[in-house]
Amino acid sequence: MGMKIVSGDDVIVISGDDKGKIGKIIKVIKDKGYKVVVSGVNLCKKHVKQRGNKKSGILMDELPIHISNVALFDLKNQVRTRVGFKLLDSNKVRFAKNSREVMD
């Protein structure tokens, strides 16, 4: 079975502090439960000391969120959608259930 959400997809956060934010998936983490890193969502400040040639400062970093807290977002229709699978020329492809358009 293929993954319903893969890196590079546009998603919307459906629960939590960042509910309603739209971003692109940077990374999918499969170990210890499925989590995703979404650009601009779940930001954390990290204070870094000066070491060698590196400067000190405050870095903003994206932390992973559980995959159940995001839904695929259709930028064309500006609505969240679910994912389905179908065979097209003997290849399994993903499609958006709202618009019935192939995603891959």
C-alpha positions as a Markdown table, in Angstrom:
| # | Residue | x | y | z |
|---|---|---|---|---|
| 1 | Met | 0.0 | 0.0 | 0.0 |
| 2 | Gly | 1.3 | 3.5 | -0.9 |
| 3 | Met | 1.5 | 6.4 | 1.4 |
| 4 | Lys | -1.5 | 8.8 | 1.3 |
| 5 | Ile | 0.7 | 11.8 | 2.1 |
| 6 | Val | 4.3 | 12.1 | 0.7 |
| 7 | Ser | 6.9 | 14.8 | 0.9 |
| 8 | Gly | 6.2 | 17.8 | -1.4 |
| 9 | Asp | 2.4 | 17.7 | -0.9 |
| 10 | Asp | 0.5 | 20.8 | 0.2 |
| 11 | Val | -1.3 | 20.1 | 3.5 |
| 12 | Ile | -3.5 | 22.0 | 5.9 |
| 13 | Val | -3.2 | 21.6 | 9.7 |
| 14 | Ile | -6.6 | 20.4 | 11.1 |
| 15 | Ser | -5.9 | 20.4 | 14.8 |
| 16 | Gly | -3.5 | 21.9 | 17.3 |
| 17 | Asp | -2.0 | 25.4 | 17.9 |
| 18 | Asp | -1.3 | 25.9 | 14.2 |
| 19 | Lys | -4.8 | 24.9 | 13.0 |
| 20 | Gly | -5.7 | 26.3 | 9.6 |
| 21 | Lys | -2.1 | 26.9 | 8.5 |
| 22 | Ile | -1.1 | 25.7 | 5.0 |
| 23 | Gly | 2.4 | 24.4 | 4.2 |
| 24 | Lys | 4.4 | 22.0 | 2.1 |
| 25 | Ile | 5.6 | 18.7 | 3.6 |
| 26 | Ile | 9.4 | 18.7 | 4.0 |
| 27 | Lys | 9.9 | 15.2 | 5.4 |
| 28 | Val | 7.9 | 12.1 | 6.4 |
| 29 | Ile | 9.2 | 10.2 | 9.5 |
| 30 | Lys | 8.0 | 6.6 | 9.5 |
| 31 | Asp | 9.7 | 5.3 | 12.7 |
| 32 | Lys | 7.9 | 5.5 | 16.1 |
| 33 | Gly | 4.5 | 6.5 | 14.5 |
| 34 | Tyr | 4.0 | 8.4 | 11.4 |
| 35 | Lys | 5.0 | 12.1 | 11.7 |
| 36 | Val | 5.6 | 14.9 | 9.2 |
| 37 | Val | 7.6 | 18.0 | 9.1 |
| 38 | Val | 5.6 | 20.9 | 7.5 |
| 39 | Ser | 7.2 | 24.2 | 6.4 |
| 40 | Gly | 6.2 | 27.1 | 8.6 |
| 41 | Val | 4.3 | 24.9 | 11.1 |
| 42 | Asn | 5.1 | 24.0 | 14.7 |
| 43 | Leu | 8.0 | 26.3 | 14.9 |
| 44 | Cys | 10.4 | 26.1 | 17.8 |
| 45 | Lys | 13.1 | 28.6 | 18.9 |
| 46 | Lys | 16.6 | 27.1 | 19.5 |
| 47 | His | 19.2 | 29.1 | 21.3 |
| 48 | Val | 22.7 | 28.3 | 19.9 |
| 49 | Lys | 26.0 | 29.1 | 21.6 |
| 50 | Gln | 29.0 | 30.3 | 19.7 |
| 51 | Arg | 31.3 | 27.4 | 18.8 |
| 52 | Gly | 34.4 | 27.8 | 16.7 |
| 53 | Asn | 33.5 | 29.7 | 13.5 |
| 54 | Lys | 29.7 | 29.4 | 14.0 |
| 55 | Lys | 27.9 | 32.4 | 15.4 |
| 56 | Ser | 25.5 | 32.4 | 18.4 |
| 57 | Gly | 21.9 | 33.3 | 18.0 |
| 58 | Ile | 18.3 | 32.1 | 17.9 |
| 59 | Leu | 17.3 | 29.7 | 15.2 |
| 60 | Met | 13.7 | 28.9 | 14.2 |
| 61 | Asp | 13.2 | 25.1 | 13.6 |
| 62 | Glu | 10.2 | 23.1 | 12.4 |
| 63 | Leu | 9.3 | 20.2 | 14.7 |
| 64 | Pro | 7.4 | 17.1 | 13.5 |
| 65 | Ile | 3.6 | 16.7 | 14.0 |
| 66 | His | 1.5 | 13.6 | 13.8 |
| 67 | Ile | 0.2 | 12.7 | 10.4 |
| 68 | Ser | -3.4 | 12.5 | 11.7 |
| 69 | Asn | -3.2 | 16.3 | 12.4 |
| 70 | Val | -2.8 | 17.2 | 8.7 |
| 71 | Ala | -5.0 | 16.8 | 5.6 |
| 72 | Leu | -4.2 | 17.1 | 2.0 |
| 73 | Phe | -5.0 | 20.6 | 0.6 |
| 74 | Asp | -6.0 | 21.1 | -3.0 |
| 75 | Leu | -4.5 | 24.5 | -4.0 |
| 76 | Lys | -6.5 | 24.6 | -7.3 |
| 77 | Asn | -9.9 | 24.5 | -5.6 |
| 78 | Gln | -8.7 | 25.9 | -2.2 |
| 79 | Val | -10.3 | 23.1 | -0.2 |
| 80 | Arg | -9.0 | 20.2 | 1.8 |
| 81 | Thr | -9.4 | 16.8 | 0.3 |
| 82 | Arg | -8.9 | 13.1 | 0.9 |
| 83 | Val | -6.7 | 10.7 | -1.0 |
| 84 | Gly | -7.8 | 7.7 | -3.0 |
| 85 | Phe | -5.9 | 5.2 | -5.1 |
| 86 | Lys | -6.7 | 3.8 | -8.5 |
| 87 | Leu | -5.0 | 1.8 | -11.3 |
| 88 | Leu | -4.1 | 3.8 | -14.3 |
| 89 | Asp | -2.3 | 1.9 | -17.1 |
| 90 | Ser | -1.4 | -0.9 | -14.6 |
| 91 | Asn | 0.2 | 1.7 | -12.3 |
| 92 | Lys | -1.2 | 2.6 | -8.9 |
| 93 | Val | -1.7 | 6.4 | -8.6 |
| 94 | Arg | -3.0 | 8.8 | -6.0 |
| 95 | Phe | -6.0 | 11.0 | -6.8 |
| 96 | Ala | -7.8 | 13.8 | -4.9 |
| 97 | Lys | -11.3 | 12.5 | -4.0 |
| 98 | Asn | -13.0 | 16.0 | -4.3 |
| 99 | Ser | -11.8 | 16.9 | -7.8 |
| 100 | Arg | -11.0 | 13.3 | -9.0 |
| 101 | Glu | -7.7 | 14.6 | -10.4 |
| 102 | Val | -4.6 | 12.4 | -10.5 |
| 103 | Met | -1.9 | 13.8 | -8.1 |
| 104 | Asp | 1.2 | 11.8 | -9.2 |
